[in-house]
């Protein structure tokens, strides 16, 4: 679908940009170079003429995410994830709005007709610890390696290429496991995930859009 498109990677850090570009170039080459790749630390150069902009930026993601989750929890507010609802979402929004608006300002200046897609990933902080459970015993493992991804698609691709172990939800790898391209390990330490939860006001008359979403997710 994106064959023939021009993809420009942009970061305010030249070092981070080089790492991302090298990996993107490798993925592109492995698929026959369908995309024309470029890179720039200059927002004007990166954004001018863009039809779509995918924004993904955060400062100290894991450090602050833990605070977003644990501080409300100490006061009785349970959240599925700190940035998705409750007090933690307020903390996260207040921390992110200024940076997001600066990105929007650059888009408005250099490509005002572009469609903006926001995807938030971690740009710093500690690496996520792998979590395991068996017979009520919880274990977290700090892992290290030469590759660190914040997108499950890249993690999956690295595992398929034989570059190491990957910690992923079953839904991301079920087809590959069924075909034998990937195998499960430590399966008895990976209990089923109960799934995500949607919290909404308990009013009898919900806005039509919210009610439609609730009905769809109940299926």
Secondary structure, 3 states (H helix, E strand, C coil): CCCCCEEEEECCCHHHHHHHHHHHHHHHHHCCCCCEEEEECCHHHHHCCCCEEEECCCCCHHHHHHHHHHHHHHCCCCCCCCCCCHHHHHHHHHHHHHHHHHHHHHHHHHCCCCEEEECCCCCCCCCCCEEEEECCEEEEECCCCCCCCCCHHHHHHHHHCCCCCCCCCHHHHHHHHHHCCCCCCCHHHCCCCCCCCCCCCCCCCCCHHHHHHHHHHHC
